[in-house]
Every structure is written in C-alpha cells, then in structure tokens.
Amino acid sequence: MGCTGPECRGALAEQEVCVDAFSIDATEVTVAAYLHCVDAGACHAIDKKRGPRACNAVIGGRDQHPVNCVSWSEASAYCSWKGQRLPTEAEWEFAARGNVGRTFPWGDGPPTCDLGVVSGCKHASMLPVASRPKGETPTGISDLAGNAFEWVADWYAPSRKPSTTALQNPSGPCDGKSPCKGKRHRVIKGGHYGSARALLASWSRDSVAPGTAYPFVGFRCSGPK
C-alpha cells in the first residue's frame, strides 16, 4: 500500500499491509440503486438544490450513472441499509492493486480512453458504470480509476511513518471512528472523469470535508466476505 518515489506526491509511504477477507461492489453505486434506498426511507433524496447540472440523480436518463452529490454520511447510510459499509482505504487500494501492487486497476500501463472514464476523452461528464470493461481489475471490478472519486471510511492524515512489520487491517486515524479529534477531512480515492491522469494511480489519494455533497464524488460499498 502507498508509494515511495518522486512520482508519489501526496501518497502514503509504501508499507506492507494485511487485510482480512472482504467483499467490495464491482461497480460504483448507481443512481437507480440509491433511489431504492430513498424510496425505503433510509436515504436522503437528492434534489436540484444540490446541483441541477451536476447531480446525476436529477438529470434524466442517468439511472446507471454513479450516484454523486452525496455526503460521506449519506454514502455510509446507504451502505448500512444494504448491510454493508464503506471500504477502508487499505481495502479499496487492495481491490485496485491486488497482491502484485499494480499501479492502475488494469496493470501498469498508463490511462487511456479505452481503459477509463478519464480526462482528455470525448465525454464531458461521468458515464454509466462499467462503461470501460478493458479497465477492470483481473477480478472484474470497474471504474476504480476515473468516472467518480469514491468515499472511503478513513479520516485523512497526510502521511504516516512506515512500520517495520505489516500493518493489520489499518483504518486510518482514530480507527476511522467519528468524531476524530483534529481531523476534518475524509479520504477519497480513484480520481474522476476530469482528473489529471497522474492522479489516477491506485496509490493516489485526496481529501474533502465529509459533510459536503460533491458533484465529483460517488462511492461503492464493502463488507465481510
């Protein structure tokens, strides 16, 4: 997990990590799936006040697009409703990199328009989930680079001192719990459709305030295997 080198700006220091067996959604949560949660009364509705031109849930014909414009707590609530949870950063990165430590979900080759919903291609927004099957991981997980950034469970800290032994199921500062004194941001992973391609590496990470619903951030859920 992480990266050490001149190309690794902003990454956690490279560290051996062990995670227990877990499951993770093959796609980002779609608008249609999220609306089922809204209909059940377990999720907040997304209205035009959040962004009439940017929120997929209020734009016609986007049922299979990633649901965006949801805060960290709203994403977490959806996963709980499904009997799941948000993945830890370590789980997310393992899903993207595998045991071999791939740079990108598909391997070590650079991002292209055939591999991901990434910048410099002909689209001007997100696309339906799993639109780039060539960019899936060997285990069939799509859109871990591009399309939408994804919330993970961890609070954000800029770095950590590498341990001499493997970390067991790391979950970030304060064990990912809320509240986390002095921490104001949660980690997001994977980049989005307009991210610079250098930011799509699976070790890359960013941070945003968890109480805000961003038009460029979606999520997927995880759980026990």
Backbone hydrogen bonds, N-H to C=O, Kabsch-Sander energy under -0.5 kcal/mol:
donor,donor_aa,acceptor,acceptor_aa,energy
3,C,12,L,-2.8
8,C,5,G,-1.8
11,A,8,C,-2.4
15,Q,1,M,-2.6
18,C,167,L,-3.3
23,S,223,G,-3.2
25,D,221,C,-2.6
29,V,219,F,-2.7
31,V,65,H,-2.0
32,A,63,D,-2.7
34,Y,30,T,-2.3
35,L,31,V,-2.4
36,H,32,A,-1.2
37,C,33,A,-1.0
38,V,34,Y,-1.8
39,D,35,L,-2.8
40,A,36,H,-1.5
41,G,38,V,-1.6
42,A,37,C,-2.1
43,C,37,C,-1.0
47,D,45,A,-0.6
50,R,47,D,-1.6
51,G,48,K,-1.1
54,A,51,G,-1.4
55,C,51,G,-2.4
56,N,54,A,-0.7
58,V,55,C,-1.7
59,I,56,N,-1.3
60,G,58,V,-0.5
62,R,59,I,-0.9
65,H,62,R,-1.6
67,V,29,V,-2.9
69,C,214,Y,-2.1
70,V,217,V,-0.6
72,W,210,P,-2.2
73,S,210,P,-0.6
75,A,71,S,-2.4
76,S,72,W,-2.6
77,A,73,S,-2.2
78,Y,74,E,-2.0
79,C,75,A,-2.1
80,S,76,S,-2.3
81,W,77,A,-2.2
82,K,78,Y,-1.5
83,G,80,S,-1.7
84,Q,79,C,-3.5
85,R,222,S,-2.3
92,W,88,T,-2.7
93,E,89,E,-2.7
94,F,90,A,-2.3
95,A,91,E,-2.6
96,A,92,W,-1.8
97,R,93,E,-2.5
98,G,94,F,-3.1
101,G,98,G,-1.1
102,R,97,R,-2.3
104,F,107,G,-2.8
107,G,104,F,-0.9
115,L,112,T,-1.0
116,G,112,T,-1.6
118,V,116,G,-1.5
119,S,195,S,-0.8
121,C,118,V,-0.8
129,V,64,Q,-2.7
131,S,128,P,-0.9
135,G,132,R,-2.0
136,E,133,P,-1.5
137,T,141,I,-2.0
140,G,137,T,-2.3
142,S,26,A,-2.9
142,S,140,G,-0.5
146,G,190,G,-3.1
147,N,117,V,-2.6
148,A,146,G,-1.7
149,F,216,F,-2.3
150,E,189,K,-1.9
151,W,218,G,-2.1
152,V,187,V,-1.7
153,A,87,P,-2.9
156,Y,185,H,-2.9
167,L,16,E,-2.3
169,N,18,C,-3.6
169,N,167,L,-0.7
175,D,172,G,-1.4
176,G,173,P,-2.1
177,K,174,C,-2.1
181,K,179,P,-0.5
183,K,180,C,-2.5
186,R,208,V,-2.6
187,V,154,D,-2.2
188,I,206,D,-2.3
189,K,150,E,-2.1
193,Y,147,N,-1.7
195,S,192,H,-1.7
199,L,196,A,-2.1
200,L,197,R,-1.5
201,A,198,A,-0.6
202,S,103,T,-3.2
204,S,201,A,-1.6
206,D,188,I,-2.0
208,V,186,R,-1.9
212,T,209,A,-1.3
214,Y,70,V,-0.5
214,Y,212,T,-0.8
217,V,214,Y,-1.1
218,G,149,F,-3.7
222,S,85,R,-3.8
223,G,23,S,-1.9
225,K,21,A,-0.8
